[in-house]
Amino acid sequence: MQDNKRLVYVCEGGDCSERGSIELHAELAEELREKDQAGKNRLRKYPCFGGCEHGINVVLFPDKVFYSHVKQADLPEIVEHLTGDGQPLDRLTGKVAKDVEQIVWDLLDTGF
């Protein structure tokens, strides 16, 4: 990534949207505005990651962290991971099949 910013994608596909991803995106945007003083994260919506049964899905790139079953209650820890010394939240990773994750990484590597 040319500008060294992390991309934070929130799925807005049908299943994730029904689970509240639109509201989660808005809350995450607010928390990042408050706490990401360095501006190292860019929050974006993504049409669908293909892990629908595990939504709400949030992907961090180029970190290649695929969070699943994300709830608003998880956002403080996710924001700590994004802005501070926090570590990835293991309890939210490893839910989606590895081949699905690899397809996402391949697409994001191409700049799609």
Beta strands, then each sheet from edge to edge (+ up, - down):
strand 1: 6-11
strand 2: 41-46
strand 3: 58-61
strand 4: 65-67
sheet 1: 2+ 1+ 3- 4+
end
